[in-house]
């Protein structure tokens, strides 16, 4: 089962970007913007543990900090991993753990994420 096609993501200040599905495999799907600068992937790995990953990769052109007259491509990734035992946690229990964490990190205008990105722990 795959996500909706296309997906849509808004990374401010840019407008919403459609992400059509560009590949699908047994346990993975990939979605990409038309300019190739945004990629979203979902994958599932099964073994001693089950790993479910949702990953966002972004790229952009910016000024090279070492050569201010030149531009360079930079990238970043942001992803979420559910690392589950093969048995013992239901999808509903994993969802509740996610909701608890999401509530914690999104409270007070994402203050915890702002601190994390600033190097606090």
ZIGI-V179925 format. One record per backbone hydrogen bond with DSSP energy under -1.0 kcal/mol. NH is the residue of the N-H (numbers start at 1). CO is the residue of the C=O. Records with the same first field share a line. If there is no record, write none. Layout:
NH=CO, CO
This chain:
7=19
9=17
14=11
17=9
19=7
22=30
23=30
25=28
29=42
30=23
31=40
32=20
33=38
36=33
39=57
40=31
41=55
42=29
43=53
44=27
45=51
50=84
51=45
52=82
53=43
54=80
55=41
56=78
57=39
58=76
59=37
60=74
62=72
64=70
70=67
72=62
74=60
76=58
78=56
80=54
82=52
84=50
94=90
95=91
96=92
97=93
98=94
99=95
100=96
101=97
102=98
103=99
104=100
105=101
106=102
110=106
111=107
114=110
115=111
116=112
117=113
118=114
119=116
120=115
